[in-house]
Amino acid sequence: MPIKPLHWCGITLALASLSAPAVAAPGDTTQESGVASATVADPITIQRVSDLRFGRFASPGTASTITVNVDGSFSAAGDVASSTNMAQPASGRGPAQFTVEQAGNRGGTVFIPGNITITSGANSMLINSITARLVVISGFGRNRVYRLDLGGTLRVNANQAPGSYLGDFDVTVIYN
């Protein structure tokens, strides 16, 4: 990497007169290394901890709903209610959870989806009435770590086709 020369008019003589050590002969050079550094902090981070899970249930004869609340409780309405007590997958039912960590003196705003569509092949179900809460889990002031809990209501169609339904959604944090 080429060295960029710095020219100081008048200052060079003043600095040279302050130090009396040896004067370099023409053509001699001296050099010292320095270090440049910078730290780019991510003011807010978000990390997925768990997914939004509605569990296992039988296909209902009429349109039904299953609601997973941010506190982990759930309720079911319609024909699907009678089958929500069947054996559940290991992950069970529960809200999606994220860890949101703010750093420094920055605040932020969390944006959650209005609706989520989950699909299995050509079949789909809608999750709406999305709810969320932020709970402080550590820190103080503007150096806190939060848990974001996200729940919603799954709209199960009459005679919903069996299958494993999945759908992606975004949670966005914009810092101030």
C-alpha positions as CSV (number, residue, x, y, z in Angstrom):
1,M,0.0,0.0,0.0
2,P,1.5,3.4,-1.0
3,I,2.2,5.8,1.8
4,K,0.5,9.1,1.4
5,P,2.9,11.9,2.3
6,L,1.7,14.6,4.6
7,H,3.1,18.1,4.1
8,W,3.0,20.6,7.0
9,C,4.2,24.0,6.0
10,G,5.9,25.7,8.9
11,I,5.0,23.0,11.4
12,T,7.8,20.7,10.3
13,L,10.4,23.2,11.4
14,A,8.7,23.9,14.7
15,L,8.6,20.2,15.5
16,A,12.2,19.6,14.4
17,S,13.4,22.4,16.6
18,L,11.7,20.7,19.6
19,S,13.7,17.5,19.2
20,A,17.4,17.7,19.0
21,P,18.2,14.0,18.1
22,A,20.0,13.1,14.9
23,V,19.1,14.8,11.6
24,A,18.6,12.3,8.8
25,A,20.9,12.6,5.9
26,P,19.4,13.2,2.5
27,G,17.8,9.9,1.2
28,D,17.4,8.3,4.7
29,T,13.9,7.6,5.7
30,T,12.2,6.5,8.9
31,Q,8.8,5.0,9.4
32,E,6.4,4.0,12.1
33,S,3.3,1.8,11.8
34,G,-0.1,2.8,13.2
35,V,-3.4,1.0,13.6
36,A,-6.8,2.2,12.3
37,S,-9.9,0.7,13.9
38,A,-13.6,1.1,13.9
39,T,-16.5,-0.8,15.6
40,V,-19.8,-1.0,13.8
41,A,-22.4,-2.0,16.4
42,D,-25.7,-3.6,15.4
43,P,-27.9,-1.4,17.5
44,I,-30.8,-3.9,17.6
45,T,-30.7,-7.6,16.9
46,I,-33.6,-10.0,16.6
47,Q,-33.3,-13.8,16.9
48,R,-36.0,-16.5,16.4
49,V,-36.4,-18.7,19.5
50,S,-39.5,-20.7,18.6
51,D,-42.1,-20.9,15.9
52,L,-45.9,-20.2,16.1
53,R,-47.4,-23.7,16.6
54,F,-51.1,-24.6,16.4
55,G,-50.5,-28.3,17.1
56,R,-52.3,-31.3,15.7
57,F,-56.1,-31.6,15.1
58,A,-58.5,-33.5,12.9
59,S,-60.1,-31.9,9.8
60,P,-63.3,-30.3,10.9
61,G,-66.7,-30.7,9.2
62,T,-67.3,-27.0,9.4
63,A,-65.1,-23.9,9.4
64,S,-63.3,-23.6,12.8
65,T,-60.6,-21.6,14.5
66,I,-57.7,-22.3,16.9
67,T,-56.2,-19.3,18.7
68,V,-52.8,-19.4,20.3
69,N,-52.3,-16.5,22.7
70,V,-49.1,-14.7,23.5
71,D,-49.1,-16.3,27.0
72,G,-49.1,-19.8,25.5
73,S,-52.8,-20.6,26.2
74,F,-55.1,-21.6,23.3
75,S,-58.7,-21.9,22.5
76,A,-60.6,-23.6,19.8
77,A,-64.0,-22.9,18.3
78,G,-66.1,-25.0,15.9
79,D,-65.8,-28.7,15.1
80,V,-62.0,-28.6,15.5
81,A,-62.4,-28.1,19.3
82,S,-63.2,-31.8,19.9
83,S,-60.0,-32.9,18.4
84,T,-57.5,-30.5,20.0
85,N,-56.9,-33.0,22.8
86,M,-55.3,-35.6,20.5
87,A,-51.6,-36.5,20.9
88,Q,-49.5,-33.4,20.0
89,P,-46.1,-33.2,18.3
90,A,-43.1,-32.7,20.7
91,S,-43.1,-29.0,20.1
92,G,-46.8,-28.8,21.1
93,R,-48.7,-25.6,20.7
94,G,-47.4,-22.1,21.5
95,P,-46.6,-18.6,20.4
96,A,-43.7,-17.7,18.3
97,Q,-40.9,-16.2,20.3
98,F,-38.0,-13.9,19.4
99,T,-35.3,-12.3,21.4
100,V,-34.9,-8.6,20.7
101,E,-31.7,-6.9,22.0
102,Q,-31.2,-3.2,21.9
103,A,-27.8,-1.7,22.4
104,G,-26.5,1.7,23.3
105,N,-28.9,4.5,23.5
106,R,-31.1,3.4,20.6
107,G,-34.8,2.6,20.8
108,G,-36.8,0.8,18.1
109,T,-40.1,-0.2,16.7
110,V,-41.1,-3.8,16.1
111,F,-43.4,-4.6,13.0
112,I,-45.4,-7.8,13.0
113,P,-47.3,-9.3,10.1
114,G,-51.0,-8.6,9.7
115,N,-51.7,-12.1,8.3
116,I,-49.8,-15.3,7.7
117,T,-50.7,-17.9,5.1
118,I,-49.6,-21.4,5.7
119,T,-49.7,-24.1,2.9
120,S,-49.4,-27.8,2.3
121,G,-49.2,-28.4,-1.5
122,A,-52.1,-26.5,-3.1
123,N,-54.0,-26.2,0.2
124,S,-53.8,-23.3,2.6
125,M,-55.0,-21.8,5.8
126,L,-54.9,-18.2,7.0
127,I,-53.6,-16.9,10.4
128,N,-55.0,-13.5,11.3
129,S,-55.8,-11.5,14.4
130,I,-52.0,-11.5,15.1
131,T,-51.1,-10.4,18.6
132,A,-47.8,-9.6,20.2
133,R,-46.2,-8.5,23.4
134,L,-42.7,-7.5,24.4
135,V,-41.4,-8.7,27.8
136,V,-38.2,-7.4,29.3
137,I,-36.0,-10.4,30.2
138,S,-32.8,-8.6,31.2
139,G,-31.0,-5.2,31.2
140,F,-32.1,-1.7,32.1
141,G,-32.6,1.6,30.4
142,R,-31.9,1.4,26.7
143,N,-29.7,-1.7,27.1
144,R,-32.5,-4.2,27.5
145,V,-33.2,-7.6,26.1
146,Y,-36.8,-8.4,25.3
147,R,-38.7,-11.5,24.5
148,L,-41.3,-10.9,21.7
149,D,-44.2,-13.3,21.9
150,L,-46.5,-13.6,18.8
151,G,-49.9,-15.4,18.7
152,G,-52.8,-15.5,16.3
153,T,-55.9,-17.2,15.1
154,L,-55.7,-20.1,12.6
155,R,-58.7,-20.2,10.3
156,V,-59.4,-23.9,9.5
157,N,-61.6,-24.6,6.5
158,A,-64.4,-27.1,6.5
159,N,-62.9,-30.5,5.4
160,Q,-59.4,-29.0,5.4
161,A,-57.1,-31.3,3.6
162,P,-54.7,-33.3,5.9
163,G,-51.0,-32.4,5.7
164,S,-48.3,-30.4,7.4
165,Y,-48.8,-26.7,6.8
166,L,-46.0,-24.2,6.9
167,G,-45.6,-20.6,6.1
168,D,-42.9,-17.9,6.6
169,F,-43.5,-14.5,8.1
170,D,-41.3,-11.5,8.8
171,V,-40.8,-9.6,12.1
172,T,-38.9,-6.4,11.4
173,V,-37.2,-4.2,14.0
174,I,-36.4,-0.6,12.9
175,Y,-34.2,1.3,15.3
176,N,-34.7,5.0,16.1
